[in-house]
Amino acid sequence: MEKKMEKFKPLFEKIASNQYIAAIRDGFIAAMPIILFSSIFLMIAYVPNAWGFYWPDNVTNNLMIAYNYSMGLLALFVTGTTAKNLTDSKNLRLPKTNRINPISVIMAAEISFIILAAVPLKAGVDLTYLGTQGLIAAYIVGLITPNIYYVCIKNNVTIKLPPQVPQNIAQTFKDVIPMAASVSLFWAIDVAFKELTGTNLPKFIIQVLSPLFSASESYLGLSIIAGAMAFFWFCGVQGPSIVQPAVVPIMIANTAANLQMYQGGHQASHVLAMNTMDYVMNFGGTGSTLVLAYIFMLFAKSKQLKAIGRTSFIPGTFSVNEPVLFGTPIIMNPVFFVPFILTPIVNICLFKFFVEVLGMNSIMYTMPWTLPGFIGIPVSTGFAPLSFVYVGLIIVLDILVYWPFFKAYDKTLLAQELAKETVIEEQNGTAIPAADGSVVLAAKEAPATPSVNGIPENSTVLVLCAGGGTSGILANALNKLAKERDLSLSAAARAYGQDMDLIQDMDLVILAPQMDSMKDNLKSITDKYGVKMASTTGRQYIELTRDGDKALAFVSEQLNQQTEQ
């Protein structure tokens, strides 16, 4: 089975690392603070309604100002962030002395999107499609605009000034032609589109794709989305990085629609909303592995699984499940193939049943993905009473799904460990079983603490993972030990695609194994800035997050090794 999965892995990695998919994903990640920030005002304004308390209209209106001018303009901002991320990718293909100005691209993309999305009225302008309903059009503009700039800059289709002109002024004129070409193109598209269809592009896209929106909320559609994320992860490719860009516009639009329904006194009925993926499909991380960490800790008889449970139940509670995925391992482990894919499907289908049949409100507020699912589900549904019943039920069901496969794997590992525990008399001592099931000799010297000497002064390290979870654990461990040992080292953690400009100020970038598909892309960026890059394997990375000494030794080795020829 592993051999068959390995055949597909290069294809999945190619999809995940595609520059356009990456630009959409990273553009959305950059806009997440807007979504989370605006949700705070929404919750203050409407969550008290669950207990029968209603703010006066003037208070509600004032609270909604922050929401309307942040989340209400989300598509406009995403246009810019998507264009910026694609521009960074395009610039890697251009010489350092002739690159695209990302600020100009952002402005051109946002001007173009406003032309497409704003609807003039007799008195004012309708900004509806600059919000969540314009996201798909935002991605289109954000992906096309950098390509127009790329063609112009690469072929020197620009206004050139004498070398005596200051560079900042020359850059301004250099940007005129590509900006004019971009804005003029979308202006022409808008005029033609309104003549042919009688509506603007964002609205037309939603009308055309409405059947797809509906299909994505069927039992089959939801099962495919949930199962696909787990399947890709099982193959070793970070599943949400492939699936999420395709469904984010639907989820955001549905979340806004749910809130409108709730505000109008109706049931919030769209199942596929923001946080549905985080809290329901991925209850404790992709594969809904929250219960698995606790099962390992409480019921495993094998020392390996019990140790994994003890070290992974806390991060797993906050949806950081890489310790379970790589430590067990679940990835490429045929024993867990069925429950890893089936459990998220069970969770989302049951959620749909609760919403569609029992009348529970669906998700209408967006919360951070790291909020424990058993808290996030009630909060994001406005504390719907049935949400507490649902949480209790999926915990039981997830345990039932994983249990027989856990027992089979635990039995296998226990047999292997018992075989290793056979006392072996050696000349230098007696063999003793180690915590991980391996055998060490009692009379042997304990391995020396890895050397961390030679870390250069003022060294900086950036750790990148999928969501900033495990990278944060590793970075914090490095900072703590560096402080204790008075080492001139500082570490930061980010989700891949977030604050990538930080890389140019780093000495070393460590890439987590779940983002291995982005290794080549990252290498091109680190090479651009002359920064060292280190990728890691699954077990190695988890070991580094657990053992600060080994993490420091790893960093020391990477910082001091000679640049590859």
RAGIPE-V336040 format. One record per pair of residues at least 4 apart in sequence whose ideal C-beta (glycine too) atoms are under 8 Angstrom apart, sorted by the first residue. I is the first residue (numbers start at 1). J is the second residue. If there is no record, write none. Layout:
BEGIN
{{I | J} {I | J}}
END
This chain:
BEGIN
{{1 | 5} {1 | 334} {1 | 337} {2 | 6} {2 | 332} {2 | 334} {3 | 7} {4 | 8} {5 | 9} {5 | 234} {5 | 235} {5 | 236} {5 | 332} {6 | 332} {8 | 12} {8 | 235} {9 | 13} {9 | 235} {9 | 236} {9 | 237} {10 | 14} {11 | 15} {12 | 16} {12 | 232} {12 | 235} {12 | 237} {12 | 242} {12 | 517} {13 | 17} {13 | 237} {13 | 516} {13 | 517} {14 | 18} {14 | 517} {15 | 21} {15 | 242} {16 | 21} {16 | 22} {16 | 232} {16 | 237} {16 | 238} {16 | 241} {16 | 242} {16 | 517} {16 | 518} {17 | 21} {17 | 22} {17 | 517} {17 | 518} {17 | 520} {17 | 521} {18 | 22} {19 | 23} {19 | 86} {19 | 89} {19 | 90} {19 | 521} {20 | 24} {20 | 86} {20 | 143} {21 | 25} {21 | 241} {21 | 242} {21 | 245} {22 | 26} {22 | 85} {22 | 89} {22 | 497} {22 | 518} {22 | 521} {23 | 27} {23 | 82} {23 | 83} {23 | 85} {23 | 86} {23 | 89} {23 | 142} {23 | 143} {24 | 28} {24 | 82} {24 | 139} {24 | 142} {24 | 143} {24 | 245} {24 | 248} {25 | 29} {25 | 241} {25 | 244} {25 | 245} {25 | 497} {26 | 30} {26 | 81} {26 | 82} {26 | 85} {26 | 496} {26 | 497} {26 | 498} {26 | 500} {27 | 31} {27 | 78} {27 | 81} {27 | 82} {27 | 83} {27 | 84} {27 | 85} {27 | 139} {27 | 142} {28 | 32} {28 | 78} {28 | 81} {28 | 82} {28 | 244} {28 | 245} {28 | 248} {29 | 495} {29 | 497} {29 | 498} {30 | 81} {30 | 84} {30 | 85} {30 | 497} {30 | 498} {31 | 35} {31 | 74} {31 | 77} {31 | 78} {31 | 81} {32 | 36} {33 | 37} {34 | 38} {34 | 70} {34 | 71} {34 | 74} {34 | 77} {35 | 39} {35 | 71} {35 | 74} {35 | 252} {35 | 274} {35 | 366} {36 | 40} {36 | 366} {36 | 367} {36 | 368} {37 | 41} {37 | 66} {37 | 70} {38 | 42} {38 | 66} {38 | 67} {38 | 70} {38 | 71} {39 | 43} {39 | 71} {39 | 365} {39 | 366} {39 | 367} {40 | 44} {41 | 45} {41 | 63} {41 | 64} {41 | 66} {41 | 67} {42 | 46} {42 | 64} {42 | 67} {42 | 259} {42 | 365} {43 | 47} {43 | 365} {43 | 379} {44 | 48} {44 | 63} {45 | 55} {45 | 59} {45 | 60} {45 | 63} {45 | 64} {45 | 67} {46 | 259} {46 | 262} {46 | 263} {46 | 382} {47 | 365} {47 | 382} {47 | 383} {48 | 53} {48 | 54} {48 | 55} {49 | 53} {49 | 54} {49 | 382} {50 | 382} {50 | 383} {50 | 384} {55 | 59} {55 | 60} {55 | 63} {56 | 60} {57 | 61} {58 | 62} {59 | 63} {60 | 64} {61 | 65} {63 | 67} {64 | 68} {65 | 69} {66 | 70} {67 | 71} {67 | 72} {68 | 72} {69 | 73} {70 | 74} {71 | 131} {71 | 132} {71 | 256} {72 | 127} {72 | 130} {72 | 131} {73 | 77} {73 | 127} {73 | 130} {73 | 131} {74 | 78} {74 | 131} {74 | 132} {74 | 135} {74 | 252} {75 | 79} {75 | 113} {75 | 117} {75 | 129} {75 | 130} {75 | 131} {75 | 132} {75 | 133} {75 | 134} {75 | 135} {75 | 137} {75 | 138} {75 | 202} {76 | 80} {76 | 110} {76 | 113} {76 | 114} {76 | 117} {76 | 130} {76 | 134} {76 | 138} {77 | 81} {78 | 82} {78 | 135} {78 | 138} {78 | 139} {78 | 142} {79 | 83} {79 | 109} {79 | 110} {79 | 112} {79 | 113} {79 | 138} {79 | 139} {79 | 141} {79 | 142} {80 | 84} {80 | 106} {80 | 109} {80 | 110} {80 | 142} {81 | 85} {81 | 142} {82 | 86} {82 | 109} {82 | 138} {82 | 139} {82 | 142} {82 | 143} {83 | 87} {83 | 102} {83 | 105} {83 | 106} {83 | 108} {83 | 109} {83 | 141} {83 | 142} {83 | 143} {83 | 145} {83 | 146} {84 | 88} {84 | 102} {84 | 105} {84 | 106} {85 | 89} {85 | 497} {85 | 500} {86 | 90} {86 | 142} {86 | 143} {86 | 146} {86 | 147} {87 | 91} {87 | 100} {87 | 102} {87 | 105} {87 | 146} {87 | 149} {88 | 92} {88 | 102} {88 | 500} {88 | 525} {89 | 521} {90 | 94} {90 | 100} {90 | 146} {90 | 147} {90 | 149} {90 | 150} {91 | 99} {91 | 100} {91 | 102} {92 | 524} {92 | 525} {92 | 528} {93 | 150} {94 | 98} {94 | 99} {94 | 100} {94 | 150} {94 | 153} {94 | 154} {95 | 99} {98 | 153} {98 | 154} {98 | 156} {99 | 153} {100 | 104} {100 | 105} {100 | 146} {100 | 149} {100 | 150} {100 | 153} {100 | 178} {101 | 105} {101 | 171} {101 | 174} {101 | 175} {102 | 106} {103 | 107} {104 | 108} {104 | 149} {104 | 175} {104 | 178} {104 | 179} {105 | 109} {105 | 145} {105 | 146} {105 | 149} {106 | 110} {107 | 111} {107 | 179} {108 | 112} {108 | 145} {108 | 149} {108 | 178} {108 | 179} {108 | 182} {108 | 183} {109 | 113} {109 | 141} {109 | 142} {109 | 145} {109 | 146} {109 | 182} {110 | 114} {111 | 115} {111 | 183} {112 | 116} {112 | 141} {112 | 145} {112 | 182} {112 | 183} {112 | 185} {112 | 186} {112 | 187} {113 | 117} {113 | 130} {113 | 134} {113 | 137} {113 | 138} {113 | 141} {113 | 142} {113 | 186} {114 | 118} {114 | 130} {115 | 183} {115 | 186} {115 | 187} {115 | 190} {116 | 137} {116 | 141} {116 | 186} {116 | 189} {116 | 190} {116 | 200} {116 | 201} {116 | 202} {117 | 127} {117 | 129} {117 | 130} {117 | 134} {117 | 137} {117 | 138} {117 | 200} {117 | 201} {117 | 202} {118 | 125} {118 | 126} {118 | 127} {118 | 129} {118 | 130} {119 | 125} {119 | 126} {119 | 128} {119 | 129} {119 | 200} {120 | 125} {120 | 126} {121 | 125} {121 | 126} {127 | 131} {128 | 133} {128 | 134} {129 | 133} {129 | 134} {129 | 137} {129 | 200} {129 | 202} {129 | 203} {130 | 134} {131 | 256} {132 | 249} {132 | 252} {132 | 253} {132 | 255} {132 | 256} {133 | 202} {133 | 203} {133 | 206} {133 | 253} {133 | 256} {134 | 138} {134 | 202} {135 | 139} {135 | 248} {135 | 249} {135 | 252} {135 | 253} {136 | 140} {136 | 202} {136 | 205} {136 | 206} {136 | 209} {136 | 249} {137 | 141} {137 | 201} {137 | 202} {137 | 205} {138 | 142} {139 | 143} {139 | 249} {140 | 144} {140 | 201} {141 | 145} {141 | 186} {142 | 146} {143 | 147} {144 | 148} {144 | 182} {144 | 185} {145 | 149} {145 | 182} {146 | 150} {147 | 151} {148 | 152} {148 | 178} {148 | 181} {148 | 182} {148 | 185} {149 | 153} {149 | 178} {149 | 182} {150 | 154} {151 | 155} {151 | 157} {152 | 157} {152 | 158} {152 | 177} {152 | 178} {152 | 181} {153 | 157} {153 | 158} {153 | 174} {153 | 178} {156 | 160} {157 | 177} {157 | 178} {158 | 173} {158 | 174} {158 | 175} {158 | 176} {158 | 177} {158 | 178} {159 | 173} {159 | 174} {159 | 176} {159 | 177} {160 | 170} {160 | 173} {160 | 174} {161 | 165} {161 | 169} {161 | 170} {161 | 173} {165 | 169} {165 | 170} {166 | 170} {167 | 171} {168 | 172} {169 | 173} {170 | 174} {171 | 175} {172 | 176} {175 | 179} {176 | 180} {177 | 181} {178 | 182} {179 | 183} {180 | 184} {181 | 185} {182 | 186} {183 | 187} {184 | 188} {185 | 189} {186 | 190} {187 | 191} {188 | 192} {189 | 193} {189 | 201} {190 | 194} {190 | 200} {190 | 201} {191 | 195} {192 | 196} {193 | 197} {193 | 199} {193 | 200} {193 | 201} {193 | 204} {194 | 198} {194 | 199} {194 | 200} {197 | 204} {199 | 203} {199 | 204} {199 | 207} {200 | 204} {201 | 205} {202 | 206} {203 | 207} {204 | 208} {205 | 209} {206 | 210} {206 | 213} {206 | 253} {209 | 213} {210 | 214} {211 | 215} {212 | 216} {212 | 250} {213 | 217} {213 | 250} {213 | 253} {213 | 254} {214 | 218} {215 | 220} {215 | 221} {216 | 221} {216 | 222} {216 | 225} {216 | 247} {216 | 250} {216 | 272} {217 | 221} {217 | 222} {217 | 254} {217 | 270} {217 | 271} {217 | 272} {217 | 352} {218 | 222} {219 | 223} {219 | 349} {219 | 352} {220 | 224} {221 | 225} {221 | 272} {222 | 226} {222 | 271} {222 | 272} {222 | 345} {222 | 348} {222 | 349} {222 | 352} {223 | 227} {223 | 345} {223 | 348} {223 | 349} {224 | 228} {225 | 229} {225 | 243} {225 | 247} {225 | 272} {225 | 277} {225 | 281} {225 | 348} {226 | 230} {226 | 281} {226 | 344} {226 | 345} {226 | 347} {226 | 348} {227 | 231} {227 | 341} {227 | 344} {227 | 345} {228 | 232} {228 | 239} {228 | 242} {228 | 243} {229 | 233} {229 | 239} {229 | 240} {229 | 242} {229 | 243} {229 | 277} {229 | 281} {229 | 282} {229 | 286} {229 | 344} {230 | 234} {230 | 239} {230 | 286} {230 | 287} {230 | 340} {230 | 341} {230 | 343} {230 | 344} {231 | 235} {231 | 239} {231 | 341} {232 | 237} {232 | 238} {232 | 239} {232 | 242} {232 | 243} {233 | 237} {233 | 238} {233 | 239} {233 | 286} {233 | 287} {233 | 325} {233 | 331} {233 | 340} {233 | 514} {234 | 287} {234 | 330} {234 | 331} {234 | 332} {234 | 337} {234 | 340} {234 | 341} {235 | 331} {235 | 332} {236 | 331} {236 | 332} {236 | 516} {237 | 241} {237 | 242} {237 | 516} {237 | 517} {238 | 242} {238 | 466} {238 | 514} {238 | 515} {238 | 517} {239 | 243} {239 | 286} {240 | 244} {240 | 277} {240 | 282} {240 | 286} {240 | 466} {241 | 245} {241 | 466} {241 | 515} {241 | 517} {243 | 247} {244 | 248} {244 | 277} {247 | 251} {247 | 272} {247 | 277} {248 | 252} {249 | 253} {250 | 254} {250 | 272} {251 | 255} {251 | 272} {251 | 273} {251 | 274} {251 | 276} {251 | 277} {252 | 256} {252 | 274} {253 | 257} {254 | 258} {254 | 270} {254 | 271} {254 | 272} {254 | 273} {254 | 274} {255 | 259} {255 | 270} {255 | 273} {255 | 274} {255 | 275} {255 | 363} {255 | 364} {255 | 365} {255 | 366} {256 | 260} {257 | 261} {257 | 270} {258 | 262} {258 | 268} {258 | 269} {258 | 270} {258 | 273} {258 | 361} {258 | 362} {258 | 363} {258 | 364} {259 | 263} {259 | 268} {259 | 364} {259 | 365} {260 | 264} {261 | 266} {261 | 267} {261 | 268} {261 | 269} {261 | 364} {262 | 266} {262 | 267} {262 | 268} {262 | 361} {262 | 364} {262 | 382} {267 | 355} {267 | 359} {267 | 361} {268 | 361} {268 | 362} {268 | 363} {268 | 364} {268 | 381} {268 | 382} {269 | 355} {269 | 356} {269 | 362} {270 | 362} {271 | 276} {271 | 348} {271 | 351} {271 | 352} {271 | 355} {271 | 356} {271 | 362} {272 | 276} {273 | 362} {273 | 363} {273 | 364} {274 | 278} {274 | 363} {274 | 366} {275 | 279} {275 | 280} {275 | 363} {275 | 365} {275 | 366} {275 | 367} {275 | 369} {275 | 376} {275 | 380} {276 | 280} {276 | 281} {276 | 348} {276 | 351} {276 | 362} {276 | 363} {277 | 281} {277 | 282} {278 | 282} {278 | 319} {278 | 369} {278 | 373} {278 | 376} {279 | 283} {279 | 363} {279 | 371} {279 | 373} {279 | 376} {279 | 377} {279 | 380} {280 | 347} {280 | 348} {280 | 351} {280 | 373} {280 | 377} {280 | 394} {281 | 288} {281 | 344} {281 | 347} {281 | 348} {282 | 286} {282 | 287} {282 | 288} {282 | 319} {282 | 344} {282 | 373} {283 | 288} {283 | 290} {283 | 343} {283 | 344} {283 | 347} {283 | 373} {283 | 394} {283 | 398} {284 | 288} {284 | 289} {284 | 290} {284 | 291} {284 | 292} {284 | 293} {284 | 316} {284 | 317} {284 | 319} {284 | 321} {284 | 372} {284 | 373} {285 | 289} {285 | 290} {285 | 316} {285 | 319} {285 | 320} {285 | 321} {285 | 322} {285 | 324} {285 | 325} {286 | 321} {286 | 325} {286 | 344} {287 | 321} {287 | 325} {287 | 330} {287 | 339} {287 | 340} {287 | 341} {287 | 343} {287 | 344} {288 | 343} {288 | 344} {288 | 347} {288 | 394} {288 | 398} {289 | 293} {289 | 316} {289 | 321} {289 | 324} {289 | 325} {289 | 330} {289 | 340} {289 | 343} {290 | 294} {290 | 316} {290 | 317} {290 | 319} {290 | 321} {290 | 373} {290 | 374} {290 | 395} {290 | 398} {291 | 295} {291 | 395} {291 | 398} {291 | 399} {291 | 402} {292 | 296} {292 | 316} {292 | 324} {292 | 402} {292 | 406} {293 | 297} {293 | 308} {293 | 309} {293 | 312} {293 | 313} {293 | 316} {293 | 317} {293 | 321} {293 | 323} {293 | 324} {294 | 298} {294 | 309} {294 | 313} {294 | 316} {295 | 299} {295 | 300} {295 | 309} {295 | 399} {295 | 402} {295 | 403} {295 | 406} {296 | 300} {296 | 305} {296 | 306} {296 | 308} {296 | 309} {296 | 312} {296 | 313} {296 | 324} {296 | 328} {296 | 406} {297 | 306} {297 | 309} {297 | 310} {297 | 313} {298 | 309} {299 | 406} {299 | 410} {300 | 305} {300 | 306} {300 | 309} {300 | 406} {300 | 410} {301 | 306} {301 | 410} {301 | 411} {301 | 414} {302 | 306} {302 | 410} {302 | 413} {302 | 414} {302 | 417} {302 | 437} {303 | 307} {303 | 417} {303 | 433} {303 | 435} {303 | 436} {303 | 437} {304 | 308} {304 | 413} {304 | 417} {304 | 436} {304 | 437} {305 | 309} {305 | 328} {305 | 406} {305 | 409} {305 | 410} {305 | 413} {306 | 310} {307 | 311} {307 | 435} {307 | 436} {308 | 312} {308 | 323} {308 | 324} {308 | 327} {308 | 328} {309 | 313} {311 | 323} {311 | 327} {311 | 546} {312 | 316} {312 | 321} {312 | 323} {312 | 324} {312 | 327} {313 | 317} {314 | 318} {315 | 320} {315 | 321} {315 | 322} {315 | 323} {315 | 469} {315 | 470} {315 | 473} {316 | 320} {316 | 321} {316 | 323} {316 | 324} {317 | 372} {318 | 370} {318 | 371} {318 | 372} {318 | 469} {319 | 369} {319 | 370} {319 | 371} {319 | 372} {319 | 373} {319 | 467} {319 | 469} {320 | 370} {320 | 467} {320 | 469} {320 | 470} {320 | 473} {321 | 325} {322 | 326} {322 | 465} {322 | 469} {322 | 470} {322 | 512} {322 | 513} {322 | 514} {322 | 538} {322 | 541} {322 | 542} {323 | 327} {323 | 470} {323 | 542} {323 | 545} {324 | 328} {324 | 330} {325 | 329} {325 | 330} {325 | 331} {325 | 514} {325 | 538} {326 | 331} {326 | 513} {326 | 538} {326 | 539} {326 | 541} {326 | 542} {327 | 539} {327 | 542} {328 | 333} {328 | 336} {328 | 409} {329 | 333} {329 | 538} {329 | 539} {330 | 336} {330 | 340} {331 | 538} {333 | 337} {333 | 409} {335 | 405} {335 | 408} {335 | 409} {335 | 412} {336 | 340} {336 | 405} {336 | 409} {337 | 341} {338 | 342} {338 | 405} {339 | 343} {339 | 401} {339 | 402} {339 | 405} {341 | 345} {342 | 346} {342 | 401} {343 | 347} {343 | 398} {343 | 401} {343 | 402} {344 | 348} {345 | 349} {346 | 350} {346 | 394} {346 | 397} {346 | 398} {346 | 401} {347 | 351} {347 | 394} {347 | 397} {347 | 398} {348 | 352} {349 | 353} {350 | 354} {350 | 390} {350 | 393} {350 | 394} {350 | 397} {351 | 355} {351 | 362} {351 | 390} {352 | 356} {353 | 357} {353 | 358} {354 | 358} {354 | 360} {354 | 386} {354 | 387} {354 | 389} {354 | 390} {355 | 359} {355 | 360} {355 | 361} {355 | 362} {358 | 386} {359 | 386} {360 | 381} {360 | 384} {360 | 386} {360 | 387} {360 | 390} {361 | 381} {361 | 382} {361 | 384} {361 | 387} {362 | 381} {363 | 377} {363 | 380} {363 | 381} {364 | 380} {364 | 381} {364 | 382} {365 | 379} {365 | 380} {365 | 381} {365 | 382} {366 | 380} {367 | 371} {367 | 376} {367 | 379} {367 | 380} {369 | 467} {370 | 467} {370 | 469} {371 | 375} {371 | 376} {371 | 379} {372 | 376} {373 | 377} {373 | 391} {374 | 378} {374 | 391} {374 | 395} {375 | 379} {376 | 380} {377 | 381} {377 | 387} {377 | 390} {377 | 391} {378 | 383} {378 | 384} {378 | 387} {378 | 388} {378 | 391} {379 | 383} {381 | 387} {383 | 387} {385 | 389} {386 | 390} {387 | 391} {388 | 392} {389 | 393} {390 | 394} {391 | 395} {392 | 396} {393 | 397} {394 | 398} {395 | 399} {396 | 400} {397 | 401} {398 | 402} {399 | 403} {402 | 406} {403 | 407} {404 | 408} {405 | 409} {406 | 410} {407 | 411} {408 | 412} {409 | 413} {410 | 414} {411 | 415} {412 | 416} {413 | 417} {413 | 437} {414 | 418} {415 | 419} {416 | 420} {416 | 437} {417 | 421} {417 | 433} {417 | 437} {420 | 433} {420 | 437} {420 | 438} {420 | 439} {421 | 433} {421 | 439} {423 | 430} {423 | 431} {424 | 430} {424 | 431} {424 | 439} {425 | 430} {425 | 431} {426 | 430} {426 | 431} {426 | 441} {426 | 443} {428 | 441} {428 | 443} {428 | 444} {429 | 441} {429 | 442} {429 | 443} {429 | 444} {430 | 441} {430 | 442} {430 | 443} {431 | 439} {431 | 440} {431 | 441} {431 | 442} {432 | 439} {432 | 440} {432 | 441} {432 | 442} {433 | 437} {433 | 438} {433 | 439} {434 | 438} {434 | 439} {434 | 440} {440 | 444} {449 | 549} {450 | 549} {450 | 550} {450 | 552} {450 | 553} {451 | 553} {451 | 556} {452 | 485} {452 | 487} {452 | 549} {452 | 552} {452 | 553} {452 | 555} {452 | 556} {453 | 556} {454 | 556} {454 | 559} {454 | 560} {455 | 459} {455 | 487} {455 | 488} {455 | 489} {455 | 552} {455 | 555} {455 | 556} {455 | 559} {455 | 560} {456 | 488} {456 | 507} {456 | 559} {456 | 560} {457 | 488} {458 | 488} {459 | 488} {459 | 489} {459 | 490} {459 | 507} {459 | 508} {459 | 555} {459 | 559} {460 | 489} {460 | 490} {460 | 491} {460 | 492} {460 | 505} {460 | 506} {460 | 507} {460 | 508} {461 | 475} {461 | 478} {461 | 489} {461 | 490} {461 | 491} {461 | 492} {461 | 506} {461 | 507} {461 | 508} {461 | 509} {461 | 510} {461 | 555} {462 | 491} {462 | 492} {462 | 493} {462 | 494} {462 | 502} {462 | 503} {462 | 506} {462 | 508} {462 | 509} {462 | 510} {463 | 471} {463 | 472} {463 | 474} {463 | 475} {463 | 491} {463 | 492} {463 | 493} {463 | 494} {463 | 509} {463 | 510} {463 | 512} {464 | 471} {464 | 493} {464 | 494} {464 | 495} {464 | 496} {464 | 509} {464 | 510} {464 | 511} {464 | 512} {464 | 515} {464 | 522} {465 | 469} {465 | 470} {465 | 471} {465 | 493} {465 | 495} {465 | 496} {465 | 512} {465 | 514} {465 | 515} {466 | 495} {466 | 496} {466 | 512} {466 | 514} {466 | 515} {467 | 495} {468 | 472} {468 | 493} {468 | 494} {468 | 495} {468 | 498} {469 | 473} {470 | 474} {470 | 512} {470 | 541} {470 | 542} {470 | 545} {471 | 475} {471 | 493} {471 | 494} {471 | 495} {471 | 510} {471 | 512} {472 | 476} {472 | 493} {473 | 477} {473 | 545} {474 | 478} {474 | 491} {474 | 493} {474 | 510} {474 | 541} {474 | 544} {474 | 545} {474 | 551} {475 | 479} {475 | 491} {475 | 492} {475 | 493} {476 | 480} {476 | 491} {476 | 493} {477 | 481} {477 | 545} {477 | 548} {477 | 551} {478 | 482} {478 | 489} {478 | 491} {478 | 548} {478 | 551} {478 | 552} {478 | 555} {479 | 483} {479 | 489} {479 | 490} {479 | 491} {480 | 484} {480 | 548} {481 | 485} {481 | 487} {481 | 548} {481 | 549} {481 | 551} {481 | 552} {482 | 487} {482 | 488} {482 | 489} {482 | 490} {482 | 491} {482 | 552} {483 | 487} {485 | 552} {487 | 552} {489 | 552} {489 | 555} {492 | 502} {492 | 506} {494 | 498} {494 | 499} {494 | 500} {494 | 502} {496 | 511} {496 | 515} {496 | 518} {496 | 522} {500 | 525} {502 | 506} {503 | 509} {503 | 525} {503 | 526} {503 | 529} {503 | 531} {504 | 529} {504 | 531} {506 | 531} {507 | 531} {507 | 532} {507 | 559} {508 | 531} {508 | 532} {508 | 533} {508 | 534} {508 | 555} {508 | 558} {508 | 559} {509 | 522} {509 | 526} {509 | 531} {509 | 532} {509 | 533} {509 | 534} {510 | 533} {510 | 534} {510 | 535} {510 | 536} {510 | 555} {510 | 558} {511 | 515} {511 | 516} {511 | 518} {511 | 519} {511 | 522} {511 | 533} {511 | 534} {511 | 535} {511 | 536} {512 | 536} {512 | 541} {513 | 535} {513 | 536} {513 | 537} {513 | 538} {513 | 540} {513 | 541} {515 | 519} {515 | 522} {516 | 535} {518 | 522} {519 | 523} {519 | 535} {520 | 524} {521 | 525} {522 | 526} {522 | 533} {523 | 527} {523 | 533} {524 | 528} {525 | 529} {526 | 530} {526 | 531} {526 | 532} {526 | 533} {532 | 558} {532 | 559} {532 | 561} {532 | 563} {534 | 554} {534 | 558} {536 | 540} {536 | 541} {536 | 544} {537 | 541} {538 | 542} {539 | 543} {540 | 544} {541 | 545} {542 | 546} {543 | 547} {543 | 550} {544 | 550} {544 | 551} {544 | 554} {545 | 551} {547 | 551} {548 | 552} {549 | 553} {550 | 554} {551 | 555} {552 | 556} {553 | 557} {554 | 558} {555 | 559} {556 | 560} {557 | 561}}
END
